Amino acid sequence: MENISNVIGIVGVLVILLAYLFLQIEKWHPQSLPYLVTNVIGAGLIVFSLLFDWNLPAFVMEVLWIIISIAGIIRLLSK
């Protein structure tokens, strides 16, 4: 299961990096739904992988990344 969790974690990293790339090449806006949702998905995949190979600082960072992104989604959808 450790190999699968590592693959899932790497996919999560790639998803977050893809979101950042789209932000940098101005395909997405920082407050756009695709950017925020992609961040939640990527961070969620990383959190999943951390459940099998524990790292508290990384876990805290990713959980906060998810919370901040969800707050952005809520703010965006409430407009």
Helices and strands as residue ranges (DSSP letters): H 2-24, H 33-50, H 56-77
